[in-house]
Amino acid sequence: MHHRPFQQVDVFTATAYRGNPLAVVLDGTGLSTEEMQQFTRWTNLSEATFVLPPTPEGRAAGADYRVRIFYPAGELPFAGHPTLGTCHAWLEAGGQPQVAGRIVQECGVGLVTIRQQGELLAFAAPPLRRSGPLDEADVALIARGLGVAREDIVQHAWCDNGPGWRAVLLASSAQVLALKPDAAILAGLDVGVVGPAAGSGASAPRGKVGVVGSSDADGIAFEVRTFFPGNNGLAEDPVTGSLNAALAQWLIGAGLAPAQYVASQGTCLGRAGRVHVQQEGDTIWVGGHSVTCMAGEVLL
């Protein structure tokens, strides 16, 4: 066992303890998959990451570092808040990208570009592995699991970019915030729910969906919630970068959201996550602020 540099970072927030925490081991060299998995479970966080040198192929393609991303039950090829939190920790620990303002991360899905604009980091949304509408049986099951009528789901889609999110759009953020999911019905599913914010001009009548044209008084266009299998059954994620990336690809591509907006997540958990989305050409950037809450060493 060795003392390894470590940070615990709060992601998608500029205020500590209001976002989504992440454990970052800044030197994962020599650790086995089993050791990484064991440490991740021990942290009791949704994810932990381990920074490694790029592979030769990754370095040749411009990667600045490689990261392995774990959640309590396994390893993920990609996840959004671990990507931004790891990049924040790597930079704060003295990491120097090959190109100023542009960091290239190597992970399970390949190379992910992260851009730095002041204190805000944003990753380029990776291609969807699966898209298109959900099976009607899945939609009906999700409706029952969320405790809403089937007609309350006004649109739905696969949002799979590593995590296999099944996403549904409700008519308003109020409906999203009022959800009381049934863990038994949703067991084994990764479900994302989104609704336009009150006052945004985006509330859709049942069966219809309007294009979001503006944000509410706080600058929020959408409220998002995610539910997934956790350590002790169904869990809710405070802020989810991977889902927000896939949601942006779906909603912007379908004309259901503008090319630039801010989504809120974590409200029901007492958090105040803010996800900044911006489309530039064919690229959708998904970003936010991060705050280091702990820094030191971990014995691994």
Disulfide bonds with the S-S distance in Angstrom:
none
